[in-house]
Every structure is written in C-alpha cells, then in structure tokens.
Amino acid sequence: MSNEAKAYQDPGTPEEVSRRAFLARATIFGGTAVALTLAIPLIGSLVPKAQLVEANKGFSPLNKDEFAQLEQSIDKPVKIFFNKAVVNGYLREATDYYVWGIKLTDAELADMRKERPDLFNPQPGAAIDYPVGNLNFVMFSSLCPHLNCKYDWDTGLGAFLCPCHGSQFNKIGVHMKDARGKFIGPAPRGLDPLPFNQEGGTAQVEWIKFAANTPDIVRMSYW
C-alpha cells in the first residue's frame, strides 16, 4: 500500500458546489429531452404505413359559415377551413387545414370536363377515383402542385396565383397560358380536387396530399 500523501482538493464554496450540481442535472435533463425528441419520430416510424394510411383516411366537416358563404358565391372561390385529427405514429393531434371551394355553374362544370377530362374518366387505380364536381362544387387542395406551396386567389387577375414561383390557374383549376401559348409558371399540372360530399346536411371533405412536381396525380398521404 502506498504511503504517499494525496493532495487535498478543495471542493469549493457552497455556491460553487451548488452550481456544479445544477450544471450536472441540467446536462442530464438536456440529454433526456434530446433523446425523447429523437425517439418520437422513431416510434412513429415503427407503425406500419398501411396502418397510418387507414388511421388518417376519412371525411372532415367544413366550416359551416364559410361553406354557407360559398353557396352564395358564383364569381370567386372561397377559402374554407376544417379541422382534422391527424394520427402520426401513436400520437393524435387536431390540425387545421383549408381548401379552396368553388361553386360551379353548369357551363363551368362542362368546361372543366372538357379541359380536364382525366378528372372525370379515371382509369383503374387512378388517384382521382371519386366524383369531381359533386353537387356542382369542387374543393381544391390548398397546395400548389409544383412544390406544395400555398397559393391564393388574386382578384385582380381573376385567377389563382402561387406567389413562390408564379404559376397561375383559372377558376376551374386549369394551368393558365400566356399570349404566346406558354404555361405561366412551372406547375406540372392543374390544381388537385379533393373528395367532397354532403351528409346529413353537413358539407365535408377528405384531405389528400398529392406528389409535387410531377404531371401525374399521385397520392402521397392523408395528412
């Protein structure tokens, strides 16, 4: 056994001891918080995708006052909000979404059928396998088909305008062209219609997120 004397180490003042203890606890707490933050997405990824898809499918009621406004609007679209319970892994969270509602005249519905026949004659397995123009209403996704930016209705243009990259769409969702016949903006397709119906007097919509930056309409998720 060594007979060498060990140097005395001053633990410091009570304040210094308390400070070191606080920093140690803070480090442990911070590490735990980071671990939990990383674990939540991991837990979500353990849930089978098919199970997530089924959990997020379904219709959500539209805001009644805003839909009532749409029923009276024949000259411009109406932004209509709805609340959807989004299931992500084992978490369930109420999330606000909105759509652009269009009340179509019979002539506009006929134009839409002519300009966008793919929406009305779906092939087996097509992304649009539900009625479009149901009850003379169309609910467009609020996401631009270019890069999923949020677009808006421009009253001056009389058209939808995506402020990010300049794509323009007319009232029935057709990607517009300029005087030279070139598409205005880089969007690869027209606006995406969503499933819509009325049940028990309540207007409702099903949210679907479609793939961005492709000419084909491809379903990606329901949240």
N, C-alpha and C positions, 0 to 999 in steps of 0.2 A: 504494500500500500504506500502511495506517495505521501511524503511528509511536507511537500511544497504547499505553502500558503496560497490560497486563491484570492485574487484581487477582489476587493469589495466593490460591488456595483450599486451605486445609488439609484434606487427606484424612482427618484424624483419627488417633486412636491405632490401633494394630493391632487392638485389641479392637473398636473401633467399625467398622473396615473389615470385620472378620470377621462382625460382627453384621449389617451391611448385606448382605453376600454371602449369609448364611444366610436372611435375610428374602426376598431376591430368589429364591433357589432354592425356598423354601417356597411362595412365591406361584405360581411356575411349576408346582410339583408339585400344589398345590391346584387350579389351573385344569385341569390334565390329568385329575385324579381326577373333577372335576365333569363334564368333557367325556365321560369314559368312562361315568359314571353315566347321563348323558343319552343316550348312544349305544346302550346295551344295549337299552332298550325300543324305540328306533328301529329297530335291527337286527331285533328280533323282529317289529315291525310290517311289515317288508318280506317276511316269509314269508307266502305265501298262506294265508288262513284255512282253506281246504279241506285244505291240506297239514297244518296244525296239528291239525285235527279227526281226520284219519286217523292221525296220529302218536300221538295220545293215546287212541284207541279201544282196547278190549281188556280182558280179564278179569285180575284180580289175585287171588292166593291169600289167603284169610283166615287169620288167626292160628289155628293148629291147636288149641291148648289152649283158646282161647276158644270156638271152634266146637264142640269136644267138650263144653264146659260147656253150650252152647245145646242140644245134642242131648238133654241130661238135664233141661232146664228147660221146664216146661209152664205155670208160673204167672206168670212175668215175663220181660221181654226181657233180652237180654244185649248189652252193648257189645262189638263185635268190631273189632279194628284190622286194617289191612292197609297194605302199602307199595306205592306206585305210582310208576313212573318218569314224571315229568311233563316233556313237551317244550314249551319256550317259546322260540320262535324257533329259534336254533341251540344253545340250552342244554338240557341234560338233567339233571334233578335228582330224586333219590329223595325222595318226600314221603309223610308219614304221614297216613292218613285213618282214619275209623271209620264203621261203620254200626250201626244197632240191629237185631239179629237177633231174629226171632220164630219160635218153633216152634208151628205151628197145629194144634189138634185138628181133626177133620173138621167138628165143629159150628162152630168159629170160621171155618174156611175157607168154609163155607156162609153164615155171617153176613156175611163180607166180600164175597162175591159179591152178596148181597142189598143191602148198604149202599153198596157202591162198584162198581156194575155197569160203569161206564166203564172200569175197570181190566181187565175180563175180556172186554169186547166192543169192542175198539179199532176205530176207523174207519180207512180208508186214510190214511196219512200221520200217524197219531196218534203222540204222543210215547211212549206206552206200547204198543209193538208187540211185546212179548216176554211170555212166560208169567209170571204173578204167582201166588204160592202154589206154585211149583215144588217138588215133593218135600215139600210141607206146610211149607215155610219161606218167610218173607218177610224181605227186607233193606231196611229203610227208610233213606233218606238221613238224615244227621245234621243237615241244615239245615232249620229251620222254614220252611214255605212263605210265611210273612208277609214277613220281611226277611232270611231266611237266617241267623238267629241259631242258636246251638247250644242245643237243648233237652235235657231229661234225663227219666229215669223217676222219678216220685215214688211211692215205695212206699206212703206214707200215703194218697194219692189213688187209687192203683191205676191211674194214668194217666200219659201223657207230659205234661210241663209246660214251656212256654217261659218262662224267668224274665224275659225282656226285656219282654214285653207281655201275658203271662198266658194265651195260648192253651193249651187242653187238648185232648188226643187220647186216645182209648181204645187198647187194646192192638192193635187191627187198623187203627189209623191214622185213624179217623173223628174229625172235628172235633166235640167234645162240646158239648152244650147244657145250659143251667141249667134250673131247675124251671119257669121261665116260657117255655121253648122258645127262648130266645135263645142264639146261639153264645157260648161262653166265649172271649173274646179275639178279636183282629182277623184271624186267619189266614183267607185266602180259600178254602182248600180243605184236604183231608186230607193226611196225610203221603205223601211220594212214594216208591214202591217202586222198587228198582233191579234190574237183571238179575242173576240168580243161577243157578248150576248147579254140578254136581259132575263133575269129570273126572279119571279115574284115581284116585279116592278122595280128591281134593282139592277142598274147597269154595272157590268163587271168586265174585267179584262184579265188576261193571263200574260204575265211578263215572261218574255223570252229574250235572251241575249244572243244575237247572231254574230257570226265571224266577221271581222273587219277586213277591209281592203281586198275583197275578192268579188268577182262578178256573180258568183253563185251565192244563194242564200243558204247558209249552213247554221243549224242550231248549235250553240255552244253550251248554254246553261239556262237555268230558270231563276237565276238570281243575279 
